[in-house]
């Protein structure tokens, strides 16, 4: 996957996150969980863009680590929202799948970068 393709994929993940949060009920619990998911889900793309502009391999690896953490956190919040039945599982399925797949891609990029491959 190219840098541009992953930029687009993480951007779309952020958009889908926003749409899921907007679909949440207006309860205080849903609002609090939505804010957490919104922050984590939208930061994935922003942090990936920052990684793509890294000044060194070490900076690239560190920033990709943040991307992975934010994906993991977004995945957690989607699981909580689903467990509480705040949204239907089908509404979260794509978001949850992507929150699981993106870290795998990022980890592969981190491993390649640590071996000295050209990922930037």
Order of alpha helices (4+ residues) and beta strands (2+ residues): alpha-alpha-alpha-alpha
